[in-house]
Amino acid sequence: MSFFTWKDKGLTSDCSSLDAMASRFEETANLMKKLSKKGFKLKKLHNNQLIIHTDPKIFDQWGFISEELPFKQLCLIPDEESLLELENSSVSIDK
């Protein structure tokens, strides 16, 4: 019997047939296309592929958890004093 080894430790490792593997690839391809349409980009860093978005709100809407260093994440969270200043200003925030 002729064969070759399929080396995958994530996406298809639990599939029990070629059809199941094909479905998994199709699902993944559809997700990647949707992410691309919403402005997500692929960034290669060393041997890693990072899926990034410049808008943290959109990133959060998709339910992703940022892997940025904690101090960078904290820079995105306004402190209470800043929020109070904003509430007392004439600026309106609409959600």
WODA-V718766 format. One record per pair of residues at least 12 apart in sequence whose C-alpha atoms are under 6 Angstrom apart, sorted by the first residue. I is the first residue (numbers start at 1). J is the second residue. Records with the same first field share a line. If there is no record, write none. Layout:
I: J + J
This chain:
40: 52 + 53
